[in-house]
Amino acid sequence: MRRRFMSTLAAVLLSGGGHAQEAAISIEAPAGAASGPQRARFELGSSAAVDTAAAIWAVAVDSGRLMIRRSQGPGLGWSEPVPLTPPGEAVEADRDSRPMVAAGTAGEIYVTWTRTLGKPDTGEIRFSRSLDHGRTFSAPVTVHRDREVIAHRFNAIAVSRLGQVFVAWIDRRDAARARAEGRPQYPGAALYYAVSDDRGASFRGDFKVADHACECCRVALLPQEGGSIYALWRYVFDTNVRDHALAYLRPDGKASPPQRATFDDWRVDACPDEGPALAADASGTLHAVWFAQSSAGAGAFYGRLLDGRVDGQRRIGGGRAEHPDIEAYGDRVVVAWKEFDGNATNLRLMQSGDRGLTWTERDIANTADASGQPQLLRVTTGFQVFWNTRAEGLSLFPVPW
């Protein structure tokens, strides 16, 4: 079931260890500088984040290089793209395995991605940072200590309320070890994470959250009070049920035991390549979106995660809805997804002003060409949608209310 930005890099000193060397990668183009449509030669797996000054940073692959650029908002254009990787470093930017960017609490910009290795479906998790509001970025480093040529993929990143950087990924080391030792079949992979206490200069890890994560679905991370991070991921339960699990990732490396979070009872010996997303409203209630095969059929779903059960579960869009994302602020909850209507792919929204009890839906954009996954961004008290399409390039759309 697998479905399968240019300035000069002045100096990048590759490092394989746990300390990031600062490299002279300049991003001095003015915020909001207009640039033409990016119509060709980039992959569509991309992501964006909002920094402390309300600037939006986007990472995407262009001509084989991972690039970063900046915008001040919808219709204000993007700065010239600046490379974060040297020539020859292959970056996964396809569907759920894509580069990710996060903003720190003091203007830091953190980027993580998967570098592909020589064997099929293998990779390692890479990281770069800026401590000067995006003017320069460090040379890439590998986050995890394990260097086997196996799958360390599907990177996710979040910054805790205390400023610690969490990087999580799907890891095949335990499955490889089980095969080598002749032990019974090991379903899926494992979920691991690492933590930085010094703004990305070094990482502690590798900390295992749980065995039997689905092999090719993204992980959702959500910062919580007290410095921990919620993780929501597709989990392989007994008899190959591929629903979702929820756990706390603590900065000391001691994750809470995974708790089942969705109950669609989807039994499939394959990976749908479509992970969940997670948000919390002002009351702390968790809202999630995911893809599943349920009694209502295959599709995208929304629900509130409440103590071992799902409340208010509902289908998102129609039968071709895919890759939903979710954000919340106060009592307002917003879901964005894309959906093919037979002629074009529509970017759609549903919104609730009462914490998910009632909803309204609308279309906000469409494209006739290929597209990446939409991502919701919270900007002050409002929302924007980031979307990367082949025809229109990197785009930002305000979310009307």
C-alpha positions in Angstrom: 0.0 0.0 0.0 3.0 2.3 -0.4 2.0 5.4 -2.4 4.7 6.7 -3.2 14.7 26.7 -2.5 19.5 29.2 -4.7 22.2 31.0 -2.8 25.9 30.2 -2.3 26.8 27.7 0.4 29.9 29.4 1.6 31.1 26.8 3.9 29.6 23.6 5.1 31.8 21.3 7.3 30.2 17.9 7.5 30.1 16.4 11.0 29.0 13.0 12.0 28.9 13.6 15.7 26.5 15.1 18.1 27.7 18.7 18.0 26.6 21.2 15.3 29.3 23.3 13.7 28.1 26.7 12.7 28.5 27.2 8.9 28.4 30.4 7.0 25.1 29.9 5.2 23.6 33.3 4.5 19.9 34.1 4.3 20.1 37.9 4.2 17.4 38.4 1.5 14.8 40.7 3.0 11.6 39.2 4.5 8.8 39.3 2.0 11.0 39.7 -1.0 9.0 38.6 -4.0 10.1 35.6 -6.0 8.7 34.0 -9.0 6.6 30.8 -9.0 8.6 27.7 -8.2 7.4 25.6 -11.1 9.9 22.8 -11.5 12.6 20.6 -10.1 11.6 20.3 -6.5 10.0 17.5 -4.6 6.7 18.2 -2.9 7.4 16.9 0.6 7.8 20.0 2.6 6.9 21.8 5.9 6.7 25.2 7.5 6.9 26.8 11.0 6.1 30.2 12.5 8.9 31.9 14.5 8.7 34.3 17.5 8.6 37.3 15.1 5.6 35.8 13.2 7.8 35.0 10.1 7.1 31.7 8.3 10.0 29.4 7.5 9.5 26.7 4.8 11.8 23.8 4.0 11.6 21.9 0.6 13.9 20.1 -1.8 14.9 21.8 -5.0 17.3 20.3 -7.5 18.5 17.8 -5.0 19.3 20.2 -2.2 17.3 20.9 0.9 16.4 24.6 0.9 14.9 27.0 3.4 13.1 30.3 2.7 11.1 32.8 4.6 7.8 34.7 4.2 5.9 37.3 6.2 2.5 35.8 5.1 0.0 35.2 2.3 0.7 37.2 -0.8 4.0 38.7 0.5 6.3 36.3 -1.4 9.3 34.3 -0.3 12.9 35.1 0.3 15.5 33.5 -2.0 16.0 29.9 -1.1 19.2 29.0 0.8 20.7 25.4 0.9 21.0 23.5 4.1 22.6 20.4 2.6 25.8 20.0 0.5 25.6 18.6 -3.0 25.1 14.9 -3.0 23.2 14.5 0.2 20.0 12.8 -0.8 17.0 14.0 1.2 13.7 12.2 1.5 10.8 14.5 0.6 8.0 12.2 -0.4 4.6 11.9 1.3 5.0 11.2 5.0 8.8 11.2 5.0 9.6 14.8 4.5 11.9 17.6 5.9 10.5 19.3 9.0 11.1 22.7 10.6 10.4 24.1 14.1 10.9 27.4 15.8 12.5 27.8 19.2 11.5 30.1 22.1 14.2 32.7 21.4 14.3 33.0 17.6 16.0 29.7 16.9 15.1 27.8 13.7 15.6 24.0 13.8 15.4 21.7 10.7 15.5 17.9 10.5 15.3 15.5 7.6 16.0 12.0 6.6 19.2 11.4 4.5 18.8 8.3 2.4 21.6 5.7 2.5 22.8 3.2 0.0 20.3 0.4 0.5 16.5 0.6 -0.2 14.4 2.0 2.6 17.4 3.0 4.7 18.3 6.4 6.1 19.5 8.5 9.0 18.0 11.5 10.8 19.9 14.8 10.1 19.7 18.2 11.8 20.7 21.8 11.3 20.0 24.9 13.4 20.1 28.7 13.3 20.6 30.7 16.5 20.6 34.1 14.8 17.0 34.3 13.6 17.7 32.4 10.4 20.7 34.4 9.1 23.1 31.5 9.3 22.6 27.7 9.7 24.9 25.0 11.1 26.4 22.2 9.1 24.2 19.0 9.2 24.8 16.4 11.9 23.2 13.0 12.5 21.0 13.0 15.6 21.1 9.4 16.7 24.0 7.3 17.9 23.0 4.2 16.1 24.8 4.1 12.7 23.6 0.9 11.2 22.6 1.1 7.6 18.9 0.5 8.4 15.8 2.6 8.4 16.0 5.6 10.7 13.3 7.6 8.9 10.0 9.6 9.2 11.6 12.3 11.3 9.5 14.6 13.5 10.6 17.6 15.6 9.1 19.7 18.4 10.4 22.3 20.9 9.1 21.9 24.4 7.7 24.7 26.5 11.1 24.7 28.3 13.0 25.2 25.0 14.3 21.6 24.7 14.4 20.1 21.2 12.8 16.7 20.7 13.5 14.7 17.5 11.6 11.5 17.0 11.8 8.9 14.2 10.8 5.4 13.1 13.7 3.0 13.6 14.3 -0.6 12.3 17.2 -1.6 14.5 15.1 -3.9 16.7 13.5 -5.6 13.8 16.9 -6.2 12.2 18.2 -7.6 15.5 15.2 -9.9 15.8 15.9 -11.3 12.3 19.6 -11.7 13.0 18.8 -13.7 16.1 16.2 -15.9 14.5 13.5 -14.7 16.8 9.8 -14.7 15.8 8.5 -12.1 13.4 8.8 -8.5 14.6 5.8 -6.5 13.2 6.6 -3.0 12.0 9.5 -0.9 13.4 10.1 1.0 16.7 9.6 4.6 17.7 12.8 6.3 19.1 13.6 9.9 20.1 16.5 12.2 21.2 16.5 15.4 23.2 18.8 18.5 23.1 19.1 20.6 26.2 21.5 23.1 24.6 19.5 24.4 21.6 20.6 21.7 19.3 24.4 21.7 20.0 24.1 18.1 21.2 21.5 15.4 21.6 20.9 12.8 24.3 19.4 9.4 23.2 18.6 7.1 21.6 15.5 6.6 23.7 13.0 3.9 22.7 9.3 4.7 23.1 7.8 1.4 21.9 8.2 -1.5 19.6 5.9 -2.2 16.6 5.3 1.2 15.1 3.9 1.2 11.6 6.9 1.3 9.2 6.1 4.3 7.0 3.7 6.8 8.7 4.7 10.1 10.2 4.7 10.8 13.9 2.7 13.7 15.4 4.4 15.6 18.3 2.7 18.2 20.5 4.4 20.1 23.4 2.7 20.0 26.8 3.0 21.9 30.0 6.0 20.8 32.2 8.4 20.1 29.3 7.0 16.8 28.0 5.8 16.1 24.4 2.8 14.1 23.3 3.5 11.6 20.6 0.7 10.1 18.5 1.7 7.4 15.9 0.3 4.5 14.0 0.9 1.4 16.1 0.8 -2.3 15.2 -1.5 -3.9 17.8 -2.1 -7.6 18.1 -3.4 -9.4 15.0 -2.0 -6.6 12.8 -4.5 -4.0 13.9 -3.0 -0.7 12.7 -4.7 1.9 14.9 -2.9 4.7 16.8 -1.1 5.0 20.1 -0.4 8.0 22.4 2.5 8.5 24.8 4.4 11.2 26.7 8.0 11.7 25.7 9.8 13.0 28.7 13.1 15.0 28.6 14.8 12.4 30.8 14.3 9.7 28.1 11.6 7.9 30.0 8.5 7.8 27.8 5.1 6.7 29.2 3.7 3.4 28.1 1.8 3.7 24.9 -2.0 3.9 25.2 -4.3 3.0 22.4 -5.9 6.2 21.0 -8.0 5.2 18.1 -10.3 2.2 17.7 -11.1 1.6 14.1 -9.8 -2.0 14.3 -8.1 -1.7 10.9 -6.5 -5.1 10.2 -4.0 -4.8 7.3 -0.6 -6.3 6.7 0.7 -3.1 5.0 1.5 0.5 5.7 -0.9 3.2 4.5 1.9 5.8 4.4 -0.4 8.3 6.1 0.2 9.3 9.7 -1.9 11.3 12.2 -1.9 14.9 13.4 -2.6 16.3 16.9 -3.7 19.5 18.6 -5.0 20.7 22.0 -7.7 23.3 22.7 -7.7 25.8 25.6 -9.1 23.2 28.0 -6.4 20.8 27.2 -8.6 18.4 25.2 -6.7 16.6 22.5 -8.1 16.7 19.0 -6.7 14.3 16.3 -7.0 13.5 12.6 -6.0 10.3 11.0 -6.6 7.9 8.1 -8.2 4.5 8.6 -10.5 1.8 7.4 -13.4 1.8 9.7 -17.1 0.7 9.7 -17.7 3.9 7.8 -15.3 2.9 5.1 -11.8 4.0 4.2 -11.0 7.7 4.6 -9.8 10.5 6.8 -11.3 11.0 10.3 -11.5 13.5 13.2 -12.1 12.8 16.9 -11.4 14.0 20.4 -9.1 11.7 22.4 -10.6 11.2 25.8 -9.2 8.6 28.3 -9.1 5.5 26.2 -11.9 6.4 23.9 -12.7 8.6 20.9 -15.4 11.2 21.2 -17.2 12.9 18.3 -15.5 10.8 15.6 -16.5 11.9 12.2 -15.4 11.5 8.6 -13.4 14.3 7.0 -14.7 15.2 3.5 -15.5 12.5 1.0 -13.9 9.2 0.0 -10.9 10.8 -1.6 -9.9 13.0 1.4 -6.3 12.5 2.4 -3.5 13.8 4.6 -5.5 16.0 7.0 -3.8 18.3 9.5 -5.2 20.0 12.6 -4.6 23.1 14.8 -6.4 24.7 17.7 -6.5 28.0 19.6 -8.9 28.7 22.4 -12.2 27.0 21.5 -11.4 27.1 17.8 -10.4 23.9 16.0 -9.4 23.9 12.3 -8.8 20.9 10.0 -7.2 21.2 6.6 -6.9 18.4 4.0 -6.7 17.8 0.3 -9.2 15.9 -1.8 -9.3 15.0 -5.5 -12.6 15.6 -7.3 -11.7 13.8 -10.5 -10.3 16.9 -12.2 -8.4 18.9 -9.6 -7.1 18.5 -6.1 -9.0 20.8 -3.7 -7.6 22.3 -0.5 -10.4 22.1 2.0 -11.1 23.3 5.5 -13.5 22.4 8.3 -13.8 24.6 11.4 -15.3 24.5 14.8 -15.8 27.3 17.3 -17.0 25.1 20.1 -14.2 22.6 20.5 -15.3 20.2 17.9 -19.0 19.9 18.6 -20.2 21.6 15.4 -18.4 22.2 12.1 -18.5 24.2 8.9 -16.7 23.3 5.7 -15.3 25.3 2.7 -12.8 25.1 -0.2 -10.0 27.6 -0.2 -7.7 26.6 -3.2 -7.1 24.0 -5.8 -4.5 22.8 -8.2 -4.6 20.8 -11.4 -1.2 19.3 -10.8 0.6 17.2 -8.2 0.7 18.5 -4.6 2.2 17.9 -1.2 0.5 17.6 2.1 -1.2 20.7 3.5 -0.1 22.0 6.9 -1.9 24.3 9.3 0.0 27.1 11.0 -1.1 29.1 14.0 -0.2 32.8 13.6 -0.9 34.9 16.7 -4.7 34.2 17.2 -5.4 33.1 13.6 -4.4 30.3 11.2 -2.9 29.9 7.8 -2.5 26.9 5.5 0.9 26.1 3.9 0.7 24.0 0.7 3.3 23.0 -1.8 2.1 22.3 -5.3 4.0 21.6 -8.5 2.2 24.2 -10.5 1.9 27.0 -8.0 4.9 26.4 -5.7 5.0 27.2 -2.0 1.8 29.0 -1.0 0.2 30.4 2.1 -3.6 30.8 2.5 -5.3 32.7 5.4 -8.0 30.8 7.1 -11.2 32.9 7.1 -13.6 32.8 10.0 
